[in-house]
């Protein structure tokens, strides 16, 4: 396989901070500078991006993921989900004139509005149909994707199988980009819990595992599992597996019970 399309500052790695936290930075199209600060505050926010989205921070028994907030202020103790793919991002035409080992391919979206530059940076290109189907590539960066134009997508991972003339693909955002409070019921995968009131469009951290204070809807039981509520946005409710909602995503296990509309202690299991 050809080398991945990563220079030194884009490769990531595992690091330790002065306070004993462990930071795992994924390969990325974002230039984070290659130097981890000695102190990282999982409860801080910044207007500009500091790390690749999805960077993992382990602090004691709790795990956090670096995220970009959507257009609404986050509420502490509320669950957040990924963005739902939109028209023009799914089942669109891929370029067939590439070679194995290339890290560039064109994508032609015809059913949606123009897509801003790097909306899908650190997201994925999924080859959906025809020759090359089943291959998934990490996206390094891209220009603005103009409706009905074949625009270049630069990949981290080299092409494994050349797509056929009729091949189609999906563009999927990084799951931690532009996250939103989960509607009830949720419409995409739950990715984490807000640990502060994160300003709209700012960058910060979502908690994904370990002890957490979580908004509660209805009656939950200590030692039992919870899921995203289908009655109150951002909250958890009991996960009933007796033919009711056994297929729902498990969020965690109840450690200490609080009343409905208050905050229970939940051991999150979103990693």
N, C-alpha and C positions, 0 to 999 in steps of 0.2 A: 504493500500500500504506500502511496506517496505521502510525503510529510504533510502534517496538518498546517493550515495556513495561519500560523501563530508566531509572532516575534516575541522577544523576551518579555515585554511588558504585558503580554496578553495570555501567558500560559497558565498563570495561577499556581496553586500549591497549598501546602499546609504550613501554618505558622503558629507561634505562640506569642501572647502579649505579656507585658511586664506583670500583669495581674493574674496570670495563669489561665487566661481564656485561650481556647483553640479556635483558629480561624481557618476555614477551608474555602479557598477562592477557586472557582471553576474556570476552565478555559473560556475566553470571552472575546468579543469584538470591542469591548470597552477598555480603554487605556487607563488602568488604575495606578500606573506609575511604578509598580514592582516593589513597593516598600510599604509594609504594614506598620501603622503607628503603634507606639508602645502601649497605649490605652485606647480601648474602644468601648463606647457607652451604648449598650443595647436599648437605652431609653431616650437617646438623643434623636434629633431630626436635623436635616440640612436641606437647603434649597437646591443645592447641586449634588450630583451623584458622586459618591466616594469609592464604591466598590461595584464589581459586577453584580447584577441582579441574581439572587439565589445564593449569594455567598452565605456560608453556614458559620454561625458563631455558637460555641458551646461555653456556657457560663454555669459552673456547678452542675446541677442536675437539669438545667433548662437549655433548650436549643432554640436559636433564632435564625431567621432568614432575612437577608437584606432585600428590601422591597421598594417599589415606587407606588405611592398612593394615587388613587384616581382623583376625580374632581370634587370630592366631598371630604370634609374633615372627618378623620377616623375617631371612633369613640373607644376609650379604654375598656377592655373586657368584652369586646364584640368580635365575632368571627368574620373573616373576609374570604372572598372567593376570587378566582381568576376571571378574566374577561371572557365573555362568550364570543366565539368566532363570528364574523359578520359576512354578509354577502360580498363577493369579490375576493375573499380570502380562502375559499374552499373550492376544490375541483376545477381549477383553472389550468390553462395550457402551459406546458413546460417546453423549453427548447430541446430539440433533438440533435442539434449539431455540436454536441460536446463530446469529450473523450474521457475515458477512464483516467482518473488522476486530476482532472480539472477541478478548480475550486470556484468556478463561476458558472451560472446558468440563468437563463431568462425566464421570467414568469409574466404571463399576460392575464391581467384581471379585467373582466368585461362586465361585471354585474354590480359593481360598487363604486363609491367615490374614490378620488385620488387618495393614496395612502402616504402619509408623511415619511420623510427620511428616517431610517433606522427604527421604525415602529416594531420591526421583528428582530432587531439585533438581540442575539443570545436566545432567540426562539428557535423554531424548527421548520424545516421544509420536509413534508411528508409526501413521498411519491405514492399517490393513491391508486393509480390504475395504469394498465398496459406495462410494457417492458420497463423494468426498474422498480416496479411496484413493491412495496414492503420495505424500501430503504428510507431511512430517516437521517437527515443531515442537520447539524448545528449551524445556525446562521451567524456569520461574522458581522456583516453590515449590508446596507443597500441604499440606493438613491431613492428619491421620491418615485413611487409607483403610480404612473399616470394611467388612468382608465384607457383600456383598449390598446396600450402600447406594450411591446415586449421589453421589459426593464430588467436590468442586471441585479441578481442576488449573489453576493459573495459568501461562500461557505467556509466554515472551519474545516470540515471533514471533506476530503476529496471524493469525487464521484466514483462510485463502485460499479454501477451498471449504467450504460448510456440509455437514457429514456428513448422510447420509440416516438414516432411522429405524433401519435394520438395520446401520449402520456399526459396525465393531469396530476396536479399536486395541491397540497394545502399549505398555507402559511399559518403557523401557530405562534402566538406571542409567548415570550417567556412567562411562566405562570405567576411570577412576582411583579409583573409590569402592570401599572394602572389598576391595582386591585380595588375591589368595591366591597362594601358591606353586603353580606349575603342577603338577598331577598328571601321571603318565606313563601314557598319553598325555594331552596337555593337552585340556581340554574347552571352552575359549573362547580368544579372541584373546590372544596374548602382548602385553603392554603395556609391559614394561620390566624392568630389572635392578636389584635391590637393591644399593645402594652402601654400606650399613651394616646392622647388626642393628637394624632399626626395630621399636620396641616395639609390641605388639598394640594396635590401635585408635588409634595415634598418627598424626600427619601428618608427611610428609617428601617426599623426592624419589626417583623412579626414573629411571635413565639409559635413554635411548632411542636414542641414536646416538653414534658415536665409539668410541675405544678403551676396552675394558672387560675386566676379569678375570672369567672366567665358568667355573663348574663344568662339567667335561667328562665325558661318558659315552662310553666306547669310543675308537676311533681317529678322529681328525680330521686333515685334510691342509691344510697351509699354502696359502693362496690359494683354497681351496674354501669353499663355503657350508655353514652349519650350520642346524639347526632345533631345536625343543624336543624333548628326548629322550622316547622312549616306554618307557624302562626305569628312569630315575632322576629323581625329582621335582626340578624347578628347574634341570636341567642341559641342555646342548646335546649333540647328536650330529651326525654327518655327514648332510647332506641329499643323498640318493641320488636322482637324477632318472631313472634307467634303469628306469622302470616300477614302482619300489618305493614311494617317498613323494614323488613330484614335485608333488603337490597340497598338501603341507604348507607352513605359513607359514615363509618365510625369516627367520632371526633376524639373520644377519650373515656376515662373511667371516673366516676364520682368518688371523691375523697371525703368531702364534707358538704352536707345539704343546706341550701338556703331556700327561702320561699320564692315562689314565682315572682318575677320582676326584680329580684335581688341577685346576688352574685355568689354562686357556689364554687367550691374548690374542686377543680377538675384536673386529673393527670392527663394532659394532652398526648395523643399518639398520632400526630399528623406527619411524622417523618417516614 
